[in-house]
Amino acid sequence: MKIFVVAGEKSGDLLGAKLMQALRRTAPDATVEGVGGEAMAREGLRSLFPIEDIAVMGLTSIIAHIPRLIARIEQTSRAVIGTRPDALVLIDSPDFTHRVARRVRRRAPEIPIVDYVSPTIWAWRPGRAAAMRAYVDRVLALFPFEPSAHERLGGPPCVFVGHPLVEHLDELRPNADEARARDSEPSVFLLMPGSRRSEIQRLMPPFGQVLHNVAQRGRRMDVILPAVAHLEADIREELRSWPYKPQVVVGDQPKLAAFRRARVALVASGTATLELALAGVPMAVAYKVSRVEELAKHFINVPSIVLANLVLGENVVPEFLQRDCNPDALTNALGPLFSGGPERERQLAAFAGIDTMLTPAGGERPSEAAARNVLEVAGWR
């Protein structure tokens, strides 16, 4: 059994590593080749090329690297066809991985293709679902509402395999001492302005003013700002003008430790909202994009941009976008979350069941469910 896996960025690399572990447990003789990063390398993958070659974000960066990206798409496609795997697994990064898949399907249509992580067809460019039927045999969805979205939009067969975060609940949820710290003074207040440079530039100024406002109201706080390593310098530069400075922590373990003690968070929209919901931390969500990007809102068809809200099926987490993302609105939203009032209790009650919603039927681990589906498509017995 040969599986070819193509992951295009860090989050895909982590998913790929978990998938490799699960494949090894289920089918010990299976071999994995492909493209991945450090996590997949630790599981034995010799990547076709460094994942950094294709992990580019933002329109400007993509345009600047078009020749290299085209070359890597062709190189990857040829490697897949030359390997003749029992299945090709695409992990996220659809701008890269789907171009590989289309070339493989044209040149070697007998190779089954699995897409692990559905594109956001339920929010943006729904026509992609029907187009995917031509080159994807099965989609493995992280969110429970995605199979019905693919069915409604004419997409490929789609199976909910669960979200990888539920395999890390022990790291996200507090022990008894940490739970007591959430209700003690000073409160731990998390600021999470994002993991992209554009997010830092747009959200740090209002976040700094919010922190000043909350402090001026007499709130006793230990303020923690988890940062990704490549943006630490940018964040510290922004903090130079803040009168009230948070503690900056870098890396996953300090971030998770902060989650387990936090009482409230102010966070940029993204996967962090799911992490905080699973950790049981009430939050307010903020986001800003450029004026050009703001025009896209007319083509986005979702009731919320907060992943936790979409999973829960109700807008329990308040969100503040564009002009609404201002210090006064954010400060007013956070006040009731520090206290024990109905706004805080509503979020906590909703978050109590979100791990079940993100777990596949029967309580199977998401990585195991993903591996089982890959092997099924590959014809393993």
N, C-alpha and C positions, 0 to 999 in steps of 0.2 A: 504494500500500500504506500503510495507516494502522494503527498499533499504539497501543493505550492501555495504559499501565503504571501500576500503583498499588503504591507502596512505602510501608511504614508506619513505618520507623525507620532509624537510621544504617546498619546492616548491609544492609538492603534497598536503601537508596539507593546504596551502593557496588556491589551486584550489578546494580542497574538501570543504573548508569553503564557498567559493563563490557558489559552487554547492548546498550546503545545503540551503543557503539563497534563491537561485532561486527556488529550489524545494518547499520550504515553501510558496513562493508567488504563485506558480502554483498549487500545490497540498497540501493545508494546513494540511490535515489529514495524510500525508505520514510520516513515521518514518524512521530514519536513525541509523543504528548500524555499528560497524566496528572498524577500526584501523586508528588513526589520531593523530595529535599533538595539540598544544595550540590553533591554530586558529579554528580548528574543535571543540575543547572542548568549546570554547566560543559560538559556535552555538548549543551546547547541546549534543555533542557526548561524551559518556563514552567509551573511547578507551579500547579495549580488553587487551592491554598492552602498555607500553610507546613506542612511535614511535622511540625513541633513540635505542631501542633494535635491530632495523633492518636498521637504517640509517647509514650504514657503507659504506665507499668508499675506493677504492684501493685494489689491489690484496692481499697485505699482511694483511690488516685489515680483509678482507673477509675470508681468510684462518684461521685466528686466531679465528674467531667467527662462524665457520661452525656449530658446535654442537647446538649453540643457535639459529642460523638462521633456521636450519632444524626443530628444536622443534617449533619455531614460525610459520613456514609454515604449519606444521601439526595442530597446535592449531587453526590457522586461518581457515584452510580448514574445520575442524570439526565444528567450530562456524558457518560458512556459511551454511553448510549442516543442522545443527541443527536449524538454524533460518528459513530456507526455504524462503528466500526473493523473492520478485517479480523480482529483478534484482541484480546482483553483479557488482559493478563498480570498476575497477582497475584504480588507478591513478599513472601513471609513474612507476619508480622503477621496470622495467620488470624482473630483476633477482630474485626479490622476488614475485611480484604480479602474474607473469605468471606461476610460480610454484604452487601457490595457485589455479589459474584458472584451470590448467591441472588436479589437484586432484579433484576439484569440478566437472568438466565435466565428469570425469570417474565415480564418485560415485553418482552424482545427475545431469544427463544430461539435465533434464528439466529446470534447473535454467539458465535464459538468462545472458550472460556475456558481459559487455561493457568495452572497453579499452579506457580510457580517457587520451590522449597523446600517439601518435604513437611512437613506437621505431623507431630509425633512420635507417629503412630498405633501404632508398634511398641513404644512404652513406656507410653503414657497415652491413655485414652479410644479404644480401638481401633474402636469403633462409628462414629467419624468417617469412616473409610475408605469404608464402604458408602454413607454419607450423601452423600459428595462426588461420587459417580457422577451425581447428579441435576444438578449444576451445574458440574462440572469435566470438560473433555474430555481433558486430558493433564496429568500431574504430571511436573515435571522435578526429579529427586532429586539431592541432593548426596552421598549416601552409597550405596555399592554394595549394601548389604543392603535398601534401601528398596523397589525394584521387587518383590521376592519377598514382602515384607510386605504391600504393597497387593494383590497377587494372592491371597494367602492370606486376607486380610480382606475381599475383594470390593470393593476400591477402584477408582478409574479407572485407565486405562492409565498406566503409570509408566515413565519412561526415566531411567536413570542418566546424568547429563551431567557429573559430576565436581565436585570441590570447588574453589571459587575460590582457596583458599590455594596450590594447586599452581602457580598463575601467578605466585607471588611467592617461589619457592624461592631465587632469587639474593639476595633480601633476608633470608631466614631462615637460610641456611647460611653457615658461616664460610669466609673465605679462609685461606690457609696460616698467616698470622700469628695470626689469631683462633683457629684450631684449636690452635696451640701454646699460646696463652694459657689454654685450657681445662685444660691439663695442668701449668700452672705454679703457683707460689705467689706471692701469696695467691690462692685460688680465688674465682671470681665466683659468688656465691650469690644466686639470684633469689627474692624474696618477691612473690607475686601474690595478694593477698587478695580480688580481684574488682573488678567495675566497677559494682556497685550499692551504694547506701548501706547496705542491710540486710546485705549480705555484709561490708562493711567493719566494721560494728558487731559482727558475730558472730565474725569470723575474726581481726581484728587482735589481740585479747588473747591467744589461744593462739599466734599467729604470733610475737608479741613474746617470749613465754616460750620458744618453741623457739629463737629466735635467741640468747637469753641462755644457754640450755642448751648449744647448740653452741659458743658462744664460750667458755664455762666449761670445755669439754673440750679447749681449746687449739687449736681449728681456726683457722687464719689465713684470713681471708675479706675480700673486697670485696663488701659486701651492697648490692644494688640493688633498689629497689621501683618498678616502673613504675606510674604512676598516670594515670587519665583526668582531664582538666582540671577537670571539674565536681565531682570528689571530692578534689582536692588539699588543700583547706583542712581537710576532715574527717580526712584521713589525717595531715596534719601535727599536728593537734590530738591525735590518738591517740598519735602518736610522742613527745609531750612527756613521757610517763611511762616511756618505754623507756630502760633504762640503756645499751643498745647500739643506736645509731640507724643505719638504712640510708640510702643516698643515694637520694633521691626524684627520678625522672625523669618528665617529662610529654611525651606525644606519641608518635606511631608510630615515628619514626626513632630516637630514643634507646632506645625499647623494643626495636626490632629489633637495634640495635647491642649491647644487653645480651644478647639471645638468642644472638648469634653468639659471645659470649665465655663464656657461662655454663657452669659445670660441673654444677650441680645446681639444681633449683627446687622450691619449696614453693608450690603453686598451688591456687586455688579451682577447683572443677569448672566446665567451660565450654569455649568454643572455644579458649581459651589452651592447653588440653592438646593439641589438634591442632597448634597453632603450635609448641609445644615439641617434640612428637614429630617434626615435619618438620625442625626445627632440630637434632635429635639431642641433646636435653638430658634426661637422666634426671630423674625427678620423683616426688614424693609428692603426692597429691591430697587435699584436705580440703573438707568442706562441712557447714554447719549451717543448719537452717531452724527456723521457729517450731514450737511444739508442735502447733498446728492443722495446719500444713502437713505435719508428720511423719506424721499420720494417713493422708496420701495414699499413703505407701509401700506400703500394703496393696493398692493398685490399680495399682501400677507393675510392669510385667513385663519387666524387663531384667536381665541378669546383672551389669551394671556401670553406674554413672552417668558413667563416664569415656569421652568420645567416642573417644579414641585406642584404648581397649580394645575398644570396640564395632566399630570399623573393623578392628582386628587379629584379632578373633575369639577373643581370649584375654586374661585379666586379668594383663597384665605390669606394669601400673602399680598400685601399692598405693593404696587409697582408704580414707579415714577419715571416717566420717559420724556426725553427732550425738554420742553419748557417746564413741564411739571417736575423735572429733576432739579429742584432748587432747594437751598438750605432751609428755608422756612417750612416748606411742605415736608421735607424729610425729618426735620427736628420734631415737628408735631406728630408724625407717624410713629416715631421711636419712643416718645414719652410714655404712652400706654403700655408698650412692650416691656419697659423696665418694671412697671408696677404689676400687680397681680390681677388686673382687670379683665373684662371679657375679650378684648382684642388679643391679649396674650393667651388666654385659656382656649380661645377658638383655634389658634394655630397649634398649640400643644395637642389638643384633642385630635385634630386632623393628622398631625405627624405620627401619632401613635400607631396608625395602621399602614403607613406608606411602605414599610419594608415588605409586608405581605403582597401589596400591589405590584411590587417590583420583582417578585419571586415567581418563577414558573410553576405551573400546576404540579402538585405532588411534593413541593418543597425541594426540588432538584437544584443543585448549585448551577448558576448561570453558565459557568465555563463547561460543566459537564453536559448541560443541555445543548450548548453550542457544538461541542465535540461529537455528541451523538448524532446531531443533524448533519454535520459535515460527513461523517462516516456513512450515514444512510444515503446521502446523495452520491457519495463515491462508490457505493455498491459493496461496502464491507460487510462481511458476515462472520 
